[in-house]
Structures are given as C-alpha cells and as structure tokens.
Amino acid sequence: MLRIRSLPSLSLAALSLAVWFGWVSPANAVLATWQPGPIPEDFAAIRNRWETGHMAVAALKLIGFMPTVLAIAPRTRPLPEASRSR
C-alpha cells in the first residue's frame, strides 16, 4: 500500500530530474564556457533560464514531497461512540 501511495512522489522526482537536464543543464554548459572579464551580452537570458529552471525543479520536488508525507503519516480514525460520551 505504501508503494502505491508513493508513486506520485517518484513520478515528480523523475520529472524534476528531466526538467533539470532539459532546462538547467544547458544553461550550466553555457556558463562553464564563460571567461572572467566583461559580462557577456546574453548574460540576462542565461541567468534567467538558470534561475527559473532551479525554481521549477524546487517546486516539483516540494510538490512531490507532499505525497510522501501523506503516505507515511498515520491515518486518524474517529473515536468510538463510547469514548465520546465521557
């Protein structure tokens, strides 16, 4: 049962990894080629891609963490009628 409940978390973790490779990794590759000196002309575009990619990955991981918590959290049950009358 725990495995079924944690499938959304696994799916979102895989999606966050795919987003990282598709969105952040290309920006990292461009950043790795820059040399110290004047700021490149495409600095703002590359920085925005890098930042928004990290925000998207973080959001996916946060949303994916929620089903994990719900999967391991104990379920609450209503009290029996005899306990309520006391």
C-alpha positions in Angstrom: 0.0 0.0 0.0 2.8 2.4 0.8 4.3 1.8 -2.6 1.1 2.8 -4.4 0.8 6.0 -2.3 4.4 7.0 -3.1 4.1 6.7 -6.9 3.3 10.4 -7.3 6.4 11.3 -5.4 8.5 9.0 -7.6 6.9 10.4 -10.7 7.5 14.0 -9.7 11.1 13.3 -8.7 11.8 11.8 -12.1 10.1 14.8 -13.7 12.2 17.2 -11.7 15.3 15.4 -12.9 14.2 15.6 -16.5 13.5 19.3 -16.1 16.9 19.8 -14.7 18.6 18.1 -17.6 16.4 19.9 -20.1 16.4 23.3 -18.6 19.2 23.9 -16.2 22.0 21.7 -17.6 22.1 23.6 -21.0 22.5 26.9 -19.0 25.2 25.3 -16.9 27.0 24.3 -20.1 27.0 27.8 -21.4 28.1 29.2 -18.0 31.1 26.8 -18.0 32.4 28.4 -21.2 32.5 31.9 -19.9 35.8 33.5 -19.0 36.5 36.2 -16.4 36.2 39.7 -17.8 33.3 41.7 -19.3 29.8 40.4 -18.8 28.6 38.5 -21.9 25.7 40.0 -23.9 23.4 37.0 -23.3 24.1 37.1 -19.5 20.5 38.1 -18.5 18.9 35.4 -20.7 21.2 32.6 -19.4 20.8 33.7 -15.8 17.0 33.8 -16.1 17.0 30.3 -17.7 19.2 29.0 -14.9 17.2 30.6 -12.1 13.7 29.7 -13.5 14.9 26.1 -14.1 16.0 25.8 -10.5 12.7 27.3 -9.3 10.8 24.8 -11.4 12.9 21.9 -10.1 12.4 23.0 -6.5 8.6 23.4 -6.9 8.4 19.9 -8.4 10.4 18.4 -5.5 8.3 20.2 -3.0 5.0 19.1 -4.6 6.5 15.6 -4.8 7.4 15.6 -1.1 3.8 16.1 -0.1 2.5 12.6 -1.2 5.5 11.1 0.6 4.4 12.7 3.8 0.8 11.7 3.3 1.9 8.1 2.5 3.8 7.7 5.8 1.6 9.8 8.0 -0.7 7.8 10.3 -4.3 7.9 9.4 -6.6 9.3 12.0 -9.8 7.4 12.9 -12.9 8.7 14.6 -13.3 7.9 18.2 -15.9 5.2 19.1 -19.2 6.4 20.4 -18.4 5.1 24.0 -15.3 7.3 24.2 -17.1 10.5 23.1 -19.7 10.4 25.9 -17.2 10.5 28.7 
